[in-house]
């Protein structure tokens, strides 16, 4: 089943999300979270992603700035958020990232 191609607006949203060093770092870290973050006591492994507090600590930024960066990446469709108890976990949307890269390769 073929998915609908990303619109120019979708592509621009992704490019804007990627146009920040901290947001790029987040995506890089979440590619292999076990190499960059400790496991969270509330969940086993990294299937649900990494909790905001760990991302915030690694970025060494405020909770507000970290949440804003995560929100931008999520709005662009690059991250998936999962709420478990009082914690929110973020992971990469590998399907969306692959779709974007494939479409970009075809376009340019």
C-alpha positions, 0 to 999 in steps of 0.5 A: 500500500502506497502512502500519500506523498508528503506535501510541500508544506509537510516537507517545509515543516520537517526542514524547519524542525531539522534546522536546529542543532538541539533538535538534530541532537535529539533525533540522533540520540533517539536513534540508539537511546540505549547508548545515550540514556539510562533506563527509566525505572517506570518502564523496561527498555526503550520501546516507548522511547525516552522520558522528557526528563532524561532528554532535558538533562542531556540537553542541559536546557530548561523543561520548557525549552526541551518540551518546545523542541520535542513538540516541534519534532512531534508536530513535524511527524518525526517523533511519537509521544507516549504517556505512561503514568506521569511520564511522557516518552518520546521515540523516533517515528522511523516510518515517517523519517524513512518516508521523508528521506525516500521522497527527498532522494526522489525529488532532488 
